Amino acid sequence: MKKFILGTAMAVMMSTAAHAETIGVSMALFDDNFLTVLRNGMQDYAKTIDGVELQVEDAQNDVAKQQSQIQNFIAAGVDAIIVNPVDTDATAAMSKIAEDAGIPLVYVNREPVNIDTLPEKQAFVASDERESGTLQTQEVCKLLGGKGKAVVMMGELSNQAARMRTKDIHDVIETDSCKDIEIVEEQTANWSRTQGSDLMTNWLSAGIEFDAVIANNDEMAIGAIQALKASGRSMDSVVIAGIDATQDALAALAAGDLDVTVFQNAAGQGKGSVDAALKLAKGESIDKKVYIPFELVTKDNLADYQAKN
């Protein structure tokens, strides 16, 4: 009888192990508001699925550390890997490491440079950056009445999102209805609130005149707001635009400091990346690009997004 019970217990354990899935997750940076929502979205969703475990690591914005994390995940025998890349130009090497090991790999949020040549069992989950800066700048153009001067704060130039969002800005401004808007300054503040504040302080000290601040993300936009307020400039005299619709950005919008943001569904991307990783681990085929739509947020629909947060 004891043998039967023992055998049954072993069978149950083996059956459970067979269905368990372990996913290694390498995030570019833990200390980032948007990426924190993305990471929490993954972890919260994984908790709702029996037998799924996430091993989440912080690459601390270090490419070499991120590659090492991927190799460690492979050595630990994970079933799949999710990567939020530190540097999107470094993803070809990461793809090869995972492909050689036969481990499925999903990039999330930041588009890999090798997006069009991803190996089998690899995919990308994010929002289409062609929408983000486009929605943002079209609204800025509308608020400016199609004319004025703008400064642009760019994210880290090693990230495809920063390059694409900035291109979106220029593409909109080149259209007939917005061509009378002039970009007078364009510099990187590396996605950072502190650097956004410092950059704005420098522009103000240099006597740069502008009617709008178009930032690649909310953190830089909030930094710009802080510097403008410290200088004594009325927030009614300038249009401020960000992207991501973070909680802090929605609060700034409610206060009348921020004018425009664009909702990027971080939690949705997190859930989508876990789903994609699990399907690839089970040998299922999925689209190489899985997009979660961007949505424009202004004071008119602010309440809808406050409810989501």
Buried (B, 14 or more C-beta within 10 A) or exposed (E): EEEEEEEEEEEEEEEEEEEEBBBBBBBBBBEBBBBBBBBEBBBEBBEEEEEBBBBBBBBEBBBEBBBBBBBBBBEEEBBBBBBBBBBBBBBEEBBEBBBEBEBBBBBBBBBBBBBEEBEEBBBBBBBBBBBBBBBBBBBBBBBBEBEBBBBBBBBBEBBBBBBBBBBBBEBBBEEEEBEEBEBBBBEBBBBBBEBBBBBBBEBBEEEEEBBBBBBBBBBBBBBBBBBBEEEEBEBEEBBBBBBBBBBBBBBBBEEEBBBBBBBBBBBBBBBBBBBBBBBBBEEEEBEBBBBBEBBBBBEEEBEEBBEEE
